[in-house]
């Protein structure tokens, strides 16, 4: 068997995969998120390890025989700045991917290096790791001076598992310190943040072994000392889990955030369109991504503020069979990346009247997230990304209505496959199997990472085209008319 450990934002998932590729068991342990100040989003790295130990323990309690595990693969939320000292102790809470405090440092970073976008292949955005370190250097210089290594979230868990400082290329690309075209750390990008190569973990392809469980970790997990494979950032791992490994294949992830991920056989950057150009976690493959910072989390937020489970909101909408609404929703609860690169963007409900019902709000949320994906698709296509087929993954993809709505809005067929809700954890387990069962080859990749069985296919409904064109026009205009009101200098001002 092979284990995948997926460190998400809201929880850590442990997945067991049989040698024949069947899902044996999975468990999830929730994680808290802290928002101590506006735009801030943090987690305690110690909580990740405690949750990891608990998740593995729950697998054992589910009658899974962990003595048969042959290797562990890792996946995780990207971009988080996890700073550790010479003893491997965290210096502060991790600054997460959806933290917007370092927006000023993005401009500073690009001023420091005139060819920054050429080297990194990406636009500096507050969610990425590099500008976060400039913020720490300015605001917390004593902590900055004690940094021994800068780790990504899953790689802190790796350190606790093996004692090794290592990462994979797909996750490293999201730091803005990697040159994706060369698949190597860039000395100049790193030094632009007053750091050195010595502060970076070792680089590996996603299917390479980075170490073995330490005696202490093996004892705490009650497992044999098995190899730990590099793994991937959550999106690249999700792609491997769904067999998205070749040029032209793509997926939409309806998770906490929303990701449109497309595979290519070469590095294809277009930072000015806010498209992310990263390395895939497999050799000689790259990917382009558009990212919406809030996706399924928007429905979770509505469920929370209405004190109604998300499943009940969807069931209520289905029962009323409502397919249109006068309400428009901007899903920018944590700012936005593609296409706006605006950490100050905020969510908006527009068009509410005395006759507005809760179902209108639910439908508006589903539509708003779909329109964010449509913006992402436009940006990818403008960047020259080739998209042949699209698979849906993530917790939100369990909703058949939402899947069909996405097909209608994007104007292309979408496929929902078995295991889509497991996503990155499944990919991490597959990478573990790739890492310990022989040399990498196309034949082995095809055998170990096939596309799972198709459960549903959604063709776009042409009758909905005019409605969504009208709604999306209002959606776009609403942002254009309101985004300046969310800027700190405007929000802090008062009439004279």
N, C-alpha and C positions, 0 to 999 in steps of 0.2 A: 504494500500500500504506500501511498504518497500523501503527505500532508501539505495543505496550503493554509497559510496564516495571512489574513487580509485585514490590515489596520485601516479601517475607515474613519471618517470624522465622528460618526455617531456610535460606533461600536467596532469591536474586533470579531472577526469571523474565523472559525477553524473548520477546515474542510478535509475530509478523508476521501481519497480516490483509489479505487482498486487498480490492479495492474492492467486490467482490460478496459479502464477508462470509465467505470461506473461509479456514481456518487454513493459512497457507503454511509456517510453521516456528516452532519454539519451542526455547529452550535454558534451562538452569537452572544456576546456580553456587551452591554451598553457602556458608553463613555460619556462623561460630562464635558461640556464646553463652557469656558468662561469668557464673558464679555465685560471686562472691568471698566472700559471707557468706550466712548463712541469710536467706531471703526476697528476696535480691537477684538481679536478672537484668538484664544489661547487654550492649550491643554497641558496638563502635567505629565511629562514623559513617564514618571513612575506609575501613573494610572494605566498606561499602555501595558507595562509589564505585568502588573497585577491582573489586568483583564486577560492577557495572553495566558497566564497560568490557569486562570479560572476556566477559560474557553477550552483549553486542552483537557482539564479535569472533567469538564462536562462531556467531552467526547468519550472519555473512559467510562463515565457513569452511564452513558448510553449503550454500554456493552461493546464498544469498539475495542479491539485488541491492539493497543498501540505498540506492542512488541514487534508487530509485523511491519511497522513503518520503515521504509528504506531511505527516505530523504524528505527534507522540508523545503518548501519554496515560500517566498515572501512577496506580498504586494501591499501597497499602502497609499494613503493620501499623499499627494505630491506637494512640493514647494516649502513645506514647513521647516522653519529654522530651529534646529535642536542643537544647542550649544553645550558642549561638555568640556570639563577641565581635564588635566593630565591624569586624573584618577577615573575618568569616565563618568563623573557626576554631573548632572545637568546644572548649568549656571543660572537658569531662569526657566519659566514655562515656555513651551514651544510656541512660536508665533506662526499661526496656521495660514493655509492657502487663501482663506477668505478674510484675512486681516488687511485693512486698508490704510494703516497708519503711515506707511512709508511712501505715500504718493509723491511727496516733495523730493525724496531721495531718488526717484526714478529719473527725474530731469537732471539731477546732479550727476547721476551715474553716466548718462549719455553725454553730458558735457565733458566728463573726465576722459572719455575715450571716443574720438570722433568716428571711428569705424566700429562702434559697439554693436550696431545691428547687423553689420556684415559678419562679424566674428561669431556672434551668438545665434544669428538667424532669427532673432525675435525682438519684439518691442519690450522695453523695460516697463513692467507693470507691478503694482504694489503686491500682488499675490505671489510673485516669484521670490526666490530666496535672497538673491544678491542685494536688492534695495533694503531688505530687512536688516542686513548686516551693517549697512551704512547708518541706518536708524540707531541700531545698538551702539555703534561706535560714537555717535553724537550724543545720545541720551543716556547711555549706560557705559561710559568709558572704562570703568573699573572692571566690569564684567567682560567687556570686549578684550581687555588686556590679558585675561585669563583663559581665553579660548584655546583649547588644544585641537579640537576637531569640530567641524560643522557637519552635522548629520541630518539626513532626511528622516521623517518619522519611522518608516519601516526599518531603517538602518540602525536606529537606536535599539529597536527590538532585536535586530541581528547581533548587535554588540552584546546585549544581555544574554543572547543564546550562545554565542561563540567566543566572545572576547575580541572579535576582529572588527576593524573599521573598514567597511567595504560598501559599495553601492553598485547599481547597474546603470547602464547607459540611458535607458528611457527615463529614469527618475532624475539622473544627473543633468539631463538636458533641461529640466525645468528649474534648475538653479540659476541659469544665465551665466554660469562659469564654464560650461562645456562648449566646445566647438563641434556642433553636430555633424558637420560635413566631414571632419577628420576623426570623429568619435574619440575625442581626447580632451582632457582638461586644457583650458587656454590660460597660460601663465599671465597674459596681459589682462584678461577679463577678471581674473582672481585678484591681481595686484591693484586693479582699479577700486577694489573694496578694502584696500589696506590689509590684505591677507596674502598668504603664500600657498604654494602647492602642498606644503607640509600640513596645512589645515584641512585638506580634502581627504576623504576616504579613497581607498584603492578602487579602480574601475574594472568592471567585469561585464561581459555579455550576460543577458538574463538567464541563460541556460548553464552558466558555469558555476562550479562549486566554489564557495568563498570561505569555508571552514567546516568544522564539526561542532556538535553540541559540547560545551564544556562540561566537565564533571559536575560542577555545581548546578548548571542549568538542567542537565539530564536528571539529576537527583530531584530537583524541584518539580520537574514535569513528569517524573517517573517514566522516563523513556530511555531507550538505548542511545548511545552516542552516534547519531546518524549525521550524514553530511547536510549542510545548509546551502542551498543554491541561491544565486544572486536575486532572482525574481524580477520584479518590475514595478514601476509606478502603476497606480490602480487602473488607469485607462489602457495601458499597453497589456497589463495582465488580463483585463476584461476581454481585450481583443483575442488573446491567445485562448482564453476559455471558450470563446465562440468560434474559434477557427478562422479568425480574421487575421490572416498572415500574408496575403498576397496583394500585389498591385491591383487597385480598383475596388477592393473590398472595404466596407465601412460599417460602423455601428453608431447608433444613438444610445446614450446612456441616460436614463431617467432616474438618476440617483439624487443625493442631496443637491449636487450641482448637475448641470446638463452639459453633456459633451458630445460633439459630433467628430468622430475619429475616422480618418481615412488612411489606408496604407499606400506607400509608394516605394519604388525601387531605387529612389535617389533622394537626396536632400533637396527640398523644394521650398525655399523660404520666401515669404512675402510679409515682413513685419508691419509694413504700413497699413495693411488690411486687418491688423490685429489677429492674424492667424498664427497659431503656435506651430513651429516646425521643429520636431523633436526626432530623436532616434527611437526606432522600435526596439523592443527588448530581444529581438532575434538578429543574428548576424546579417549584415548587408541589406537591412530594411530600415526605412524611416516612416514617419507619419506626419500628417497635418491635422490640426485640431482647431475647432472653434469651441469656446467655453462660455456657458451662461452660469453665473455664480449661484443662482437659485433656480431649482427645477422642482423635483418632488418635494423639496423642503417648503415650497409655497403652499402646497396642499396640506402639509403637516402643520404649517402655521395657521391656516384657516381652520383646521380641525381644532387646534388649541384655543384660538380666540372665540370660537363658537361652541366650545365644549362638546364637540361632536366627533366621534372617531372618523378618520378619513374614509374608511370603508362605508360608513353610514352616509357620508356626504355623497359618495359616488352612487350608492344604491338609491338614495332619494332622487338624484338627478335622473337615473335610469327609469325610476318609477313614474316620473312626470314626463319622460320622453321628450325633454326640451332640447332643441338643437340650435337655438339662437338666443341671443341676449342683447340688450341695449347697454350692458355694462362692459367697460374695457378695463383690463388689469395690466399694469406694468409690473413684472416679476422681479424687480430690482431690490430685493430685501437686504442684500449684502453688497450693493453696488453692482457693477457689470463689467465684464471683459469685452467679449466680442459682441457687437462691433464698436462699442463706445469707449472702452478703457476709462471708465468713470467710477471711481470708488465712492463718490458722493451720490450717485444715482439712488433713488429710493422708490419703493413700491407705491403704486397709486391705484385706487379704484375711481373710475370716472363714469358718470352716467347714471348714478344711483337716484332713484325717485321713490315716491311714496308707495309705488306698487312693486318695488324690487324685492325679490324673495332670496332666501338663502341659496336656492338652486341657481339663481343668476350669478351669485358670487362664485359658486363652485365652478360653473361653466366658464366664467370669465378667467378664473385662475388656470384652468386647463388650456384655454385658448391662448392666454398670455405667454405661458411657457412654450406652447407650440410656435408662436410667432417669434420668440427668442431663438428657437432652433432654425426657423426660416431665415432669420438674419444671419445665423452662422453658416447655413448652407450657401447663401449668397456670397459671403466672404470667402468661403472655400473655393467656390467656382470661379470667383474673380481672381483668386490666386493660382488658377490653373490646375486645381486638384481634380483628378479623374475619379468619378464615383459610379461604379457599375451596379452594386447591390448593397442594401442596407439592412442590418439586423438590429433589433431593439433589445436592450438589456436594462437592468436596474429594477429596483423595487416598484417604481411607478409604472413600469411596463406590464405589470400584472393586470392593469386595467384595460380591458378590451376597448372601451369607449375612447380612452386616451390614445391608444395605439391607432385606432381608425382616424381620430382627429388629426394626429400627426401626419398620417398618409395623405389626408385631404389637404392639409395646409402646405406640405412640402411638395405635393404633386408628383409623388413617386411611390412605387410599391415598397412596403416594409414587411419584414419577416420577423416573427417571434418564435424563438427556438427554445427547446428544453434546456434548463439550466441557466436561463438568462438572469434569474434573480440571484444565482450564486456568483456569476460573473468573475470578478478579480480573484476570488478564492480558488475557483476552479482553474483559472489560468496559472496561478501560483503553484498549484499541485501538478499541473501538466509540465511546467518548467522544471519542477523537481524531478519528475520522471525523465525528461529530456537530459537533465544534467548528470544522471548516474547510470544510464543504460546504454552508453556507447557514444561514439563520435557523432557530432551534429551532421545531419544530411537532410536533403529534401525528402527522401523516402521516409526517414524516421519522423520528420516533422509532420508529414501527411498522415502517418499511422497514429501518432500520439495526439495530434491536435486537429482532428476532423471537426467539421461543423456539426453541432448536435442536431437531433431530429427536429424538423419543422413542425411546430404546433399550430401555427396560424399564419395566414398571409393576408395583408390588407392592401387592396387596390384603392387608389384615390377616387373619390366620388365627384365626378365632374359637376354634378348639380350643386355642390357646395362652393364651387370656385368663386362665383361673384360675391357671395356672402363673406368669404374669408378675405378676398381682396379689399372689400370695403372695411372690414374690421381691422385688417392689418394696416391700412392707410391711417385709420384713426389712432391705432396703437403707436405708429411711428410719429405722427404729428403730436401726440400727447407728450412723448419724450422731448421732442424739439421745443415744445412750448413751456415745459416745466423744469428742464434739467438745470437751468441757471439758478432757479430758486433753491436748489439743494446745496449750492456751493457755500462753504463756511463763511466767506466774506459777506455774502448776501444774507445768509441766515442770521448772522450776528448783527446786521445793521438794523437801524430803526428809522422811521420817518422823522425828518427834521421838523 
